[in-house]
């Protein structure tokens, strides 16, 4: 029996238009060369992000649910598949920067063609296809953040340190309030997505968790506090570090967060607005799990667990805070207000929890089931979103995950301690 189509929600149609437009807006100022380079294996070229997010809609919506649809270019299926083994062979991730062709203009034309085909097909799509569009939009929002992360890395690789969005030099005049602590009672809490709205499969099922009483810092750790850690020899004292972290520091010569540079005795940070004076009141950013853990030990504290963080954020507004609203330079900004703040936005917060399945987790059927579950090994959970996360994309149950050594994402930390 055929799956019945339903009239698509006009909000879904508008969200499709707006989200796809924001991705194009982020890449609007890039040259073909800007969009092709790949400075490291973890960071994909901008052109590849533009094409891969389009490939998702073409493959899982148009190919699978629109009878008679003909691919824009069948050869591109190999180029723009990411990690879906069920979709066949693909170009190696560390070779994406070799895609001098198709050109950036050809990729933009590909996006336009697929957008038009999806818009035309929407009135007759079955429920399963509309659910895939919702998944694809959330997937694209993830790639908007990745695109900004990877652009920062690509521009930093240039000796010219160019700004994607030039602006006047930012003054380093802000100050932060002393760090405070918010005590939380613990007990039996529920974490994980409760249903009723979109969530990725890895966010559920909702389940109970027991927490001992604990405290969370009322804000994220700042650049100024990180400078104190550095001045105290934080990167030179092995007693602060996990064994793997200390080996990483020595092997890589790590002595400061990524994108920090010292010129004429003053620290600067590189971002999508070029080199700027380091704002000591802003949250520290671009640090690894190893660095976050070492700082916490030095400070006489620890990192929160995923369950502690999520329980504390259960009633916070996920739409608030410094998050992405439009194309342009993004950067963490100093915290303001009282109480437990900036749980959403500014920087992703490392937790002490491994990225593992929640009890009862089952991946989705088919190729889209490869989206999250296959990566539940060796990675750590981050919570809360950042300045490059599209507003409205995250929630308390959202689980980001990276390997402990990675730090090109907008990652920082919030301290925790036992009571």
C-alpha positions as a Markdown table, in Angstrom:
| # | Residue | x | y | z |
|---|---|---|---|---|
| 1 | Unk | 0.0 | 0.0 | 0.0 |
| 2 | Unk | 1.4 | 3.4 | -1.0 |
| 3 | Unk | 2.3 | 5.9 | 1.7 |
| 4 | Unk | -0.2 | 8.8 | 1.6 |
| 5 | Unk | 1.0 | 12.3 | 1.0 |
| 6 | Unk | -0.1 | 15.2 | 3.2 |
| 7 | Unk | -0.1 | 18.9 | 2.7 |
| 8 | Unk | 3.3 | 20.1 | 3.9 |
| 9 | Unk | 3.4 | 22.6 | 6.7 |
| 10 | Unk | 4.0 | 26.1 | 5.3 |
| 11 | Unk | 6.4 | 26.6 | 8.2 |
| 12 | Unk | 8.5 | 23.7 | 6.9 |
| 13 | Unk | 8.6 | 25.3 | 3.4 |
| 14 | Unk | 9.7 | 28.6 | 4.8 |
| 15 | Unk | 12.3 | 27.0 | 7.1 |
| 16 | Unk | 13.7 | 25.1 | 4.0 |
| 17 | Unk | 14.1 | 28.4 | 2.1 |
| 18 | Unk | 15.6 | 30.3 | 5.1 |
| 19 | Unk | 18.1 | 27.7 | 6.2 |
| 20 | Unk | 19.3 | 27.0 | 2.7 |
| 21 | Unk | 19.6 | 30.7 | 2.1 |
| 22 | Unk | 21.7 | 31.2 | 5.2 |
| 23 | Unk | 24.2 | 28.6 | 4.1 |
| 24 | Unk | 24.6 | 30.4 | 0.7 |
| 25 | Unk | 24.9 | 33.7 | 2.6 |
| 26 | Unk | 27.8 | 32.4 | 4.7 |
| 27 | Unk | 29.7 | 31.4 | 1.5 |
| 28 | Unk | 28.7 | 34.5 | -0.5 |
| 29 | Unk | 32.0 | 36.3 | -0.2 |
| 30 | Unk | 34.2 | 33.3 | -1.0 |
| 31 | Unk | 36.3 | 32.9 | -4.1 |
| 32 | Unk | 36.6 | 29.6 | -5.8 |
| 33 | Unk | 40.0 | 29.2 | -4.2 |
| 34 | Unk | 38.7 | 30.1 | -0.8 |
| 35 | Unk | 36.0 | 27.5 | -1.1 |
| 36 | Unk | 38.3 | 24.7 | -2.3 |
| 37 | Unk | 41.2 | 24.6 | 0.1 |
| 38 | Unk | 41.4 | 22.0 | 2.9 |
| 39 | Unk | 43.9 | 23.0 | 5.6 |
| 40 | Unk | 43.6 | 19.7 | 7.6 |
| 41 | Unk | 41.8 | 16.4 | 7.3 |
| 42 | Unk | 39.2 | 17.2 | 9.9 |
| 43 | Unk | 38.1 | 20.5 | 8.1 |
| 44 | Unk | 36.3 | 20.2 | 4.8 |
| 45 | Unk | 36.3 | 22.8 | 2.0 |
| 46 | Unk | 33.5 | 25.2 | 2.0 |
| 47 | Unk | 32.5 | 24.0 | -1.5 |
| 48 | Unk | 32.2 | 20.5 | -0.2 |
| 49 | Unk | 29.8 | 21.6 | 2.6 |
| 50 | Unk | 27.6 | 23.5 | 0.1 |
| 51 | Unk | 27.4 | 20.4 | -2.1 |
| 52 | Unk | 27.1 | 17.7 | 0.6 |
| 53 | Unk | 24.1 | 19.3 | 2.2 |
| 54 | Unk | 22.5 | 19.5 | -1.2 |
| 55 | Unk | 23.4 | 15.9 | -1.9 |
| 56 | Unk | 21.5 | 14.9 | 1.3 |
| 57 | Unk | 18.2 | 16.4 | 0.0 |
| 58 | Unk | 18.8 | 15.1 | -3.6 |
| 59 | Unk | 19.6 | 11.5 | -2.4 |
| 60 | Unk | 17.2 | 10.9 | 0.5 |
| 61 | Unk | 14.3 | 13.0 | -0.6 |
| 62 | Unk | 14.3 | 13.5 | -4.3 |
| 63 | Unk | 15.9 | 10.2 | -5.4 |
| 64 | Unk | 14.0 | 8.0 | -2.9 |
| 65 | Unk | 10.6 | 9.7 | -2.9 |
| 66 | Unk | 10.1 | 11.5 | -6.2 |
| 67 | Unk | 9.3 | 9.1 | -9.1 |
| 68 | Unk | 11.3 | 9.8 | -12.2 |
| 69 | Unk | 13.7 | 12.2 | -10.6 |
| 70 | Unk | 17.1 | 12.3 | -12.5 |
| 71 | Unk | 20.2 | 13.2 | -10.5 |
| 72 | Unk | 21.8 | 16.6 | -11.4 |
| 73 | Unk | 25.1 | 14.8 | -12.1 |
| 74 | Unk | 25.3 | 11.0 | -11.2 |
| 75 | Unk | 29.1 | 11.3 | -10.8 |
| 76 | Unk | 28.7 | 13.7 | -7.9 |
| 77 | Unk | 27.2 | 11.0 | -5.7 |
| 78 | Unk | 30.7 | 9.7 | -5.2 |
| 79 | Unk | 32.1 | 13.2 | -4.5 |
| 80 | Unk | 29.6 | 14.4 | -1.9 |
| 81 | Unk | 28.7 | 11.4 | 0.1 |
| 82 | Unk | 30.2 | 11.9 | 3.6 |
| 83 | Unk | 30.2 | 8.6 | 5.6 |
| 84 | Unk | 27.2 | 6.7 | 4.5 |
| 85 | Unk | 28.5 | 3.2 | 3.7 |
| 86 | Unk | 25.0 | 2.2 | 2.6 |
| 87 | Unk | 25.4 | 4.7 | -0.2 |
| 88 | Unk | 28.5 | 3.2 | -1.6 |
| 89 | Unk | 32.0 | 4.4 | -2.2 |
| 90 | Unk | 33.1 | 8.0 | -1.7 |
| 91 | Unk | 36.1 | 10.2 | -1.9 |
| 92 | Unk | 38.4 | 10.0 | 1.2 |
| 93 | Unk | 37.7 | 12.7 | 3.7 |
| 94 | Unk | 41.3 | 14.0 | 3.6 |
| 95 | Unk | 41.1 | 14.3 | -0.2 |
| 96 | Unk | 38.1 | 16.6 | -0.4 |
| 97 | Unk | 40.5 | 19.6 | -0.9 |
| 98 | Unk | 41.5 | 18.0 | -4.3 |
| 99 | Unk | 38.1 | 18.8 | -5.8 |
| 100 | Unk | 39.1 | 21.6 | -8.0 |
| 101 | Unk | 36.0 | 20.6 | -10.1 |
| 102 | Unk | 33.1 | 21.1 | -10.0 |
| 103 | Unk | 33.6 | 24.8 | -9.6 |
| 104 | Unk | 32.0 | 26.9 | -6.9 |
| 105 | Unk | 29.6 | 28.4 | -9.4 |
| 106 | Unk | 28.6 | 24.8 | -10.5 |
| 107 | Unk | 28.0 | 23.8 | -6.9 |
| 108 | Unk | 25.9 | 26.9 | -6.5 |
| 109 | Unk | 23.9 | 26.0 | -9.6 |
| 110 | Unk | 23.5 | 22.5 | -8.1 |
| 111 | Unk | 22.0 | 23.9 | -4.9 |
| 112 | Unk | 19.6 | 26.1 | -6.9 |
| 113 | Unk | 18.4 | 23.1 | -9.0 |
| 114 | Unk | 17.8 | 20.8 | -6.0 |
| 115 | Unk | 16.1 | 23.6 | -4.1 |
| 116 | Unk | 13.7 | 24.1 | -7.0 |
| 117 | Unk | 13.1 | 20.4 | -7.3 |
| 118 | Unk | 12.3 | 20.1 | -3.6 |
| 119 | Unk | 10.0 | 23.1 | -3.7 |
| 120 | Unk | 8.1 | 21.6 | -6.7 |
| 121 | Unk | 7.9 | 18.2 | -5.1 |
| 122 | Unk | 6.8 | 19.3 | -1.6 |
| 123 | Unk | 3.0 | 19.2 | -2.2 |
| 124 | Unk | 3.0 | 15.5 | -3.1 |
| 125 | Unk | 5.7 | 14.2 | -0.7 |
| 126 | Unk | 4.8 | 11.4 | 1.7 |
| 127 | Unk | 5.2 | 11.8 | 5.5 |
| 128 | Unk | 8.5 | 9.8 | 5.4 |
| 129 | Unk | 10.0 | 12.3 | 3.0 |
| 130 | Unk | 8.8 | 15.3 | 5.0 |
| 131 | Unk | 10.5 | 13.8 | 8.0 |
| 132 | Unk | 13.7 | 13.5 | 6.0 |
| 133 | Unk | 13.5 | 17.1 | 5.0 |
| 134 | Unk | 13.3 | 18.0 | 8.7 |
| 135 | Unk | 16.3 | 15.9 | 9.4 |
| 136 | Unk | 18.1 | 17.4 | 6.4 |
| 137 | Unk | 17.4 | 20.9 | 7.7 |
| 138 | Unk | 18.9 | 20.1 | 11.1 |
| 139 | Unk | 21.8 | 18.4 | 9.3 |
| 140 | Unk | 22.3 | 21.6 | 7.2 |
| 141 | Unk | 22.4 | 23.7 | 10.4 |
| 142 | Unk | 25.1 | 21.5 | 11.7 |
| 143 | Unk | 27.0 | 22.1 | 8.5 |
| 144 | Unk | 26.5 | 25.9 | 8.8 |
| 145 | Unk | 28.5 | 25.7 | 12.1 |
| 146 | Unk | 31.0 | 23.4 | 10.5 |
| 147 | Unk | 31.4 | 25.7 | 7.6 |
| 148 | Unk | 32.2 | 28.6 | 9.9 |
| 149 | Unk | 34.7 | 26.4 | 11.9 |
| 150 | Unk | 36.4 | 25.2 | 8.8 |
| 151 | Unk | 36.6 | 28.7 | 7.2 |
| 152 | Unk | 38.3 | 29.9 | 10.3 |
| 153 | Unk | 40.8 | 27.1 | 10.1 |
| 154 | Unk | 41.4 | 27.7 | 6.4 |
| 155 | Unk | 42.0 | 31.4 | 6.7 |
| 156 | Unk | 44.3 | 30.9 | 9.7 |
| 157 | Unk | 46.4 | 28.6 | 7.6 |
| 158 | Unk | 47.3 | 31.6 | 5.4 |
| 159 | Unk | 50.3 | 33.7 | 6.4 |
| 160 | Unk | 48.2 | 36.8 | 5.6 |
| 161 | Unk | 45.7 | 35.9 | 8.3 |
| 162 | Unk | 42.8 | 37.3 | 6.1 |
| 163 | Unk | 39.4 | 38.2 | 7.5 |
| 164 | Unk | 36.4 | 36.7 | 5.8 |
| 165 | Unk | 34.3 | 39.5 | 7.2 |
| 166 | Unk | 36.6 | 42.5 | 7.8 |
| 167 | Unk | 35.7 | 45.0 | 10.4 |
| 168 | Unk | 37.5 | 47.5 | 12.6 |
| 169 | Unk | 39.8 | 46.3 | 15.3 |
| 170 | Unk | 37.8 | 45.4 | 18.4 |
| 171 | Unk | 38.9 | 47.1 | 21.6 |
| 172 | Unk | 39.9 | 44.9 | 24.6 |
| 173 | Unk | 38.1 | 46.9 | 27.3 |
| 174 | Unk | 35.5 | 44.5 | 28.8 |
| 175 | Unk | 35.8 | 43.0 | 32.3 |
| 176 | Unk | 34.2 | 39.9 | 33.8 |
| 177 | Unk | 32.6 | 39.5 | 37.2 |
| 178 | Unk | 34.2 | 37.0 | 39.6 |
| 179 | Unk | 33.2 | 33.4 | 39.0 |
| 180 | Unk | 30.3 | 32.3 | 41.3 |
| 181 | Unk | 28.8 | 28.9 | 42.0 |
| 182 | Unk | 25.3 | 27.5 | 41.8 |
| 183 | Unk | 24.6 | 24.6 | 44.1 |
| 184 | Unk | 22.3 | 21.9 | 42.7 |
| 185 | Unk | 20.7 | 19.2 | 44.9 |
| 186 | Unk | 21.2 | 16.2 | 42.6 |
| 187 | Unk | 18.9 | 13.2 | 43.2 |
| 188 | Unk | 17.0 | 11.3 | 40.5 |
| 189 | Unk | 16.8 | 13.3 | 37.3 |
| 190 | Unk | 15.5 | 12.6 | 33.8 |
| 191 | Unk | 17.7 | 13.3 | 30.8 |
| 192 | Unk | 17.4 | 12.7 | 27.1 |
| 193 | Unk | 14.8 | 14.0 | 24.7 |
| 194 | Unk | 11.2 | 13.6 | 25.8 |
| 195 | Unk | 9.7 | 13.5 | 22.3 |
| 196 | Unk | 7.0 | 15.7 | 20.7 |
| 197 | Unk | 9.5 | 17.6 | 18.5 |
| 198 | Unk | 12.5 | 17.0 | 16.3 |
| 199 | Unk | 15.6 | 15.5 | 17.9 |
| 200 | Unk | 18.4 | 13.4 | 16.6 |
| 201 | Unk | 18.2 | 9.7 | 17.4 |
| 202 | Unk | 21.2 | 9.8 | 19.8 |
| 203 | Unk | 19.4 | 12.2 | 22.1 |
| 204 | Unk | 17.0 | 9.5 | 23.3 |
| 205 | Unk | 15.4 | 7.7 | 24.8 |
| 206 | Unk | 14.6 | 9.8 | 27.9 |
| 207 | Unk | 15.8 | 7.9 | 31.1 |
| 208 | Unk | 16.5 | 8.4 | 34.8 |
| 209 | Unk | 19.9 | 9.2 | 36.2 |
| 210 | Unk | 21.0 | 9.6 | 39.8 |
| 211 | Unk | 23.2 | 12.6 | 40.6 |
| 212 | Unk | 25.0 | 13.4 | 43.9 |
| 213 | Unk | 24.7 | 17.1 | 45.0 |
| 214 | Unk | 27.0 | 19.2 | 42.9 |
| 215 | Unk | 27.8 | 22.8 | 41.9 |
| 216 | Unk | 28.3 | 24.4 | 38.6 |
| 217 | Unk | 30.1 | 27.7 | 37.9 |
| 218 | Unk | 27.7 | 30.4 | 37.1 |
| 219 | Unk | 29.6 | 31.2 | 33.8 |
| 220 | Unk | 32.1 | 29.8 | 31.4 |
| 221 | Unk | 35.9 | 30.1 | 32.0 |
| 222 | Unk | 37.3 | 33.3 | 30.5 |
| 223 | Unk | 40.3 | 34.2 | 28.5 |
| 224 | Unk | 41.7 | 36.2 | 31.4 |
| 225 | Unk | 41.4 | 33.1 | 33.7 |
| 226 | Unk | 43.1 | 31.0 | 31.0 |
| 227 | Unk | 46.0 | 33.5 | 30.9 |
| 228 | Unk | 46.4 | 33.0 | 34.7 |
| 229 | Unk | 46.6 | 29.2 | 34.0 |
| 230 | Unk | 49.3 | 29.8 | 31.4 |
| 231 | Unk | 51.2 | 32.2 | 33.6 |
| 232 | Unk | 51.2 | 29.6 | 36.3 |
| 233 | Unk | 52.9 | 27.1 | 34.0 |
| 234 | Unk | 49.7 | 25.2 | 33.2 |
| 235 | Unk | 51.0 | 23.8 | 29.9 |
| 236 | Unk | 54.4 | 22.9 | 31.6 |
| 237 | Unk | 53.2 | 21.0 | 34.7 |
| 238 | Unk | 52.4 | 17.3 | 34.0 |
| 239 | Unk | 50.5 | 17.0 | 37.3 |
| 240 | Unk | 47.5 | 18.8 | 35.8 |
| 241 | Unk | 47.2 | 16.6 | 32.7 |
| 242 | Unk | 45.7 | 13.2 | 31.8 |
| 243 | Unk | 48.4 | 10.9 | 30.5 |
| 244 | Unk | 47.2 | 11.1 | 26.9 |
| 245 | Unk | 46.8 | 14.9 | 27.2 |
| 246 | Unk | 50.3 | 15.4 | 28.5 |
| 247 | Unk | 51.7 | 13.2 | 25.6 |
| 248 | Unk | 49.6 | 15.4 | 23.2 |
| 249 | Unk | 51.0 | 18.6 | 24.7 |
| 250 | Unk | 54.6 | 17.5 | 24.3 |
| 251 | Unk | 54.2 | 15.9 | 20.8 |
| 252 | Unk | 52.3 | 18.9 | 19.4 |
| 253 | Unk | 54.1 | 21.7 | 21.3 |
| 254 | Unk | 50.9 | 23.0 | 22.6 |
| 255 | Unk | 51.3 | 26.2 | 24.8 |
| 256 | Unk | 48.0 | 28.2 | 24.2 |
| 257 | Unk | 44.5 | 27.7 | 22.8 |
| 258 | Unk | 44.2 | 27.4 | 19.1 |
| 259 | Unk | 44.3 | 30.7 | 17.1 |
| 260 | Unk | 46.0 | 32.6 | 19.9 |
| 261 | Unk | 49.1 | 34.5 | 18.8 |
| 262 | Unk | 51.4 | 36.7 | 20.8 |
| 263 | Unk | 52.7 | 39.9 | 19.1 |
| 264 | Unk | 54.8 | 42.6 | 20.7 |
| 265 | Unk | 54.1 | 40.9 | 24.1 |
| 266 | Unk | 50.3 | 41.1 | 23.7 |
| 267 | Unk | 48.0 | 38.2 | 23.0 |
| 268 | Unk | 45.7 | 38.2 | 20.0 |
| 269 | Unk | 43.1 | 35.8 | 18.8 |
| 270 | Unk | 42.3 | 35.0 | 15.1 |
| 271 | Unk | 38.8 | 34.7 | 13.9 |
| 272 | Unk | 36.6 | 35.3 | 10.9 |
| 273 | Unk | 37.2 | 39.0 | 11.5 |
| 274 | Unk | 41.0 | 38.5 | 11.3 |
| 275 | Unk | 43.4 | 39.1 | 14.2 |
| 276 | Unk | 41.9 | 41.0 | 17.1 |
| 277 | Unk | 43.1 | 41.8 | 20.6 |
| 278 | Unk | 42.3 | 39.1 | 23.1 |
| 279 | Unk | 39.2 | 40.0 | 25.1 |
| 280 | Unk | 40.0 | 38.7 | 28.6 |
| 281 | Unk | 36.4 | 38.8 | 29.7 |
| 282 | Unk | 35.1 | 36.6 | 26.8 |
| 283 | Unk | 34.9 | 32.8 | 27.3 |
| 284 | Unk | 38.0 | 30.9 | 26.3 |
| 285 | Unk | 37.5 | 29.1 | 23.1 |
| 286 | Unk | 39.2 | 26.6 | 20.8 |
| 287 | Unk | 40.5 | 24.3 | 23.5 |
| 288 | Unk | 40.6 | 20.5 | 23.6 |
| 289 | Unk | 39.1 | 18.2 | 26.2 |
| 290 | Unk | 42.7 | 17.6 | 27.4 |
| 291 | Unk | 43.1 | 21.4 | 28.0 |
| 292 | Unk | 39.7 | 21.8 | 29.6 |
| 293 | Unk | 40.4 | 18.9 | 32.0 |
| 294 | Unk | 43.8 | 20.2 | 32.9 |
| 295 | Unk | 42.5 | 23.7 | 33.7 |
| 296 | Unk | 39.7 | 22.2 | 35.9 |
| 297 | Unk | 42.3 | 20.2 | 37.8 |
| 298 | Unk | 44.5 | 23.3 | 38.2 |
| 299 | Unk | 41.5 | 25.3 | 39.5 |
| 300 | Unk | 40.7 | 22.6 | 42.1 |
| 301 | Unk | 37.5 | 21.7 | 40.2 |
| 302 | Unk | 36.4 | 19.2 | 37.5 |
| 303 | Unk | 34.3 | 19.1 | 34.4 |
| 304 | Unk | 30.6 | 18.4 | 34.7 |
| 305 | Unk | 29.1 | 15.2 | 33.5 |
| 306 | Unk | 26.6 | 15.3 | 30.7 |
| 307 | Unk | 23.8 | 14.4 | 33.1 |
| 308 | Unk | 24.8 | 17.2 | 35.5 |
| 309 | Unk | 24.9 | 19.7 | 32.7 |
| 310 | Unk | 21.6 | 18.6 | 31.2 |
| 311 | Unk | 19.8 | 18.6 | 34.5 |
| 312 | Unk | 21.0 | 22.1 | 35.2 |
| 313 | Unk | 19.9 | 23.3 | 31.8 |
| 314 | Unk | 16.5 | 21.7 | 31.8 |
| 315 | Unk | 14.6 | 25.0 | 32.4 |
| 316 | Unk | 17.0 | 27.3 | 30.6 |
| 317 | Unk | 16.0 | 29.0 | 27.3 |
| 318 | Unk | 17.8 | 27.3 | 24.4 |
| 319 | Unk | 17.0 | 30.2 | 22.1 |
| 320 | Unk | 18.8 | 32.7 | 24.3 |
| 321 | Unk | 22.5 | 33.6 | 24.3 |
| 322 | Unk | 25.1 | 34.4 | 21.7 |
| 323 | Unk | 24.1 | 32.2 | 18.8 |
| 324 | Unk | 24.2 | 32.4 | 15.0 |
| 325 | Unk | 21.5 | 34.6 | 13.4 |
| 326 | Unk | 23.1 | 35.7 | 10.1 |
| 327 | Unk | 26.3 | 35.4 | 8.1 |
| 328 | Unk | 29.2 | 37.3 | 9.5 |
| 329 | Unk | 32.1 | 37.0 | 12.0 |
| 330 | Unk | 31.2 | 35.0 | 15.1 |
| 331 | Unk | 33.0 | 35.1 | 18.4 |
| 332 | Unk | 32.3 | 34.5 | 22.1 |
| 333 | Unk | 31.2 | 37.6 | 24.0 |
| 334 | Unk | 31.5 | 38.4 | 27.7 |
| 335 | Unk | 28.9 | 37.0 | 30.0 |
| 336 | Unk | 26.2 | 39.2 | 31.4 |
| 337 | Unk | 23.5 | 38.8 | 34.0 |
| 338 | Unk | 23.1 | 36.8 | 37.2 |
| 339 | Unk | 22.8 | 33.2 | 38.2 |
| 340 | Unk | 23.5 | 30.2 | 36.0 |
| 341 | Unk | 24.0 | 31.9 | 32.6 |
| 342 | Unk | 25.2 | 31.2 | 29.1 |
| 343 | Unk | 24.2 | 27.6 | 29.2 |
| 344 | Unk | 23.3 | 28.1 | 25.6 |
| 345 | Unk | 25.6 | 29.9 | 23.1 |
| 346 | Unk | 29.0 | 31.4 | 23.2 |
| 347 | Unk | 31.1 | 28.2 | 23.4 |
| 348 | Unk | 30.3 | 24.5 | 23.5 |
| 349 | Unk | 31.1 | 23.2 | 27.0 |
| 350 | Unk | 33.2 | 20.0 | 27.3 |
| 351 | Unk | 31.8 | 17.4 | 29.7 |
| 352 | Unk | 33.5 | 14.5 | 31.4 |
| 353 | Unk | 31.1 | 12.0 | 29.7 |
| 354 | Unk | 31.9 | 9.7 | 26.8 |
| 355 | Unk | 29.7 | 9.8 | 23.8 |
| 356 | Unk | 27.9 | 6.5 | 24.3 |
| 357 | Unk | 24.3 | 5.4 | 23.7 |
| 358 | Unk | 21.6 | 6.3 | 26.2 |
| 359 | Unk | 19.9 | 3.2 | 27.7 |
| 360 | Unk | 17.6 | 1.7 | 25.1 |
| 361 | Unk | 19.0 | 3.6 | 22.1 |
| 362 | Unk | 18.4 | 2.2 | 18.7 |
| 363 | Unk | 19.6 | 3.9 | 15.5 |
| 364 | Unk | 17.1 | 4.8 | 12.7 |
| 365 | Unk | 16.6 | 2.3 | 9.9 |
| 366 | Unk | 18.4 | 2.6 | 6.6 |
| 367 | Unk | 21.3 | 4.8 | 5.6 |
| 368 | Unk | 20.2 | 7.7 | 7.8 |
| 369 | Unk | 20.8 | 5.4 | 10.8 |
| 370 | Unk | 24.5 | 5.9 | 10.2 |
| 371 | Unk | 24.1 | 9.5 | 11.2 |
| 372 | Unk | 25.1 | 9.2 | 14.9 |
| 373 | Unk | 25.3 | 5.7 | 16.3 |
| 374 | Unk | 28.3 | 4.6 | 14.4 |
| 375 | Unk | 30.4 | 7.4 | 16.0 |
| 376 | Unk | 29.8 | 6.2 | 19.6 |
| 377 | Unk | 33.4 | 5.3 | 20.3 |
| 378 | Unk | 36.3 | 7.3 | 21.7 |
| 379 | Unk | 34.6 | 10.7 | 21.6 |
| 380 | Unk | 33.4 | 13.0 | 24.4 |
| 381 | Unk | 30.1 | 15.0 | 24.8 |
| 382 | Unk | 29.9 | 18.7 | 24.6 |
| 383 | Unk | 26.7 | 20.6 | 25.5 |
| 384 | Unk | 25.0 | 24.0 | 24.9 |
| 385 | Unk | 25.9 | 25.3 | 21.5 |
| 386 | Unk | 28.1 | 28.2 | 20.6 |
| 387 | Unk | 28.3 | 31.5 | 18.8 |
| 388 | Unk | 28.3 | 29.6 | 15.5 |
| 389 | Unk | 25.3 | 27.4 | 16.2 |
| 390 | Unk | 22.2 | 28.5 | 14.4 |
| 391 | Unk | 19.7 | 29.9 | 16.8 |
| 392 | Unk | 16.9 | 27.4 | 17.5 |
| 393 | Unk | 19.0 | 24.4 | 16.6 |
| 394 | Unk | 20.0 | 23.2 | 20.1 |
| 395 | Unk | 18.2 | 22.1 | 23.2 |
| 396 | Unk | 19.2 | 20.7 | 26.6 |
| 397 | Unk | 19.3 | 17.1 | 25.3 |
| 398 | Unk | 21.5 | 18.0 | 22.3 |
| 399 | Unk | 24.7 | 16.0 | 22.2 |
| 400 | Unk | 27.7 | 17.3 | 20.3 |
| 401 | Unk | 30.8 | 15.1 | 20.2 |
| 402 | Unk | 34.4 | 15.4 | 19.3 |
| 403 | Unk | 37.7 | 13.5 | 20.0 |
| 404 | Unk | 39.6 | 14.7 | 23.1 |
| 405 | Unk | 42.4 | 16.3 | 21.1 |
| 406 | Unk | 40.2 | 18.3 | 18.7 |
| 407 | Unk | 39.9 | 22.0 | 19.2 |
| 408 | Unk | 39.1 | 23.8 | 15.9 |
| 409 | Unk | 35.4 | 23.9 | 17.0 |
| 410 | Unk | 34.1 | 26.7 | 19.3 |
| 411 | Unk | 34.7 | 24.7 | 22.5 |
| 412 | Unk | 35.3 | 26.0 | 26.0 |
| 413 | Unk | 34.4 | 24.9 | 29.5 |
| 414 | Unk | 32.4 | 25.5 | 32.7 |
| 415 | Unk | 33.7 | 24.2 | 36.0 |
| 416 | Unk | 31.9 | 21.8 | 38.3 |
| 417 | Unk | 32.6 | 20.5 | 41.8 |
| 418 | Unk | 31.2 | 18.1 | 44.3 |
| 419 | Unk | 29.2 | 19.2 | 47.4 |
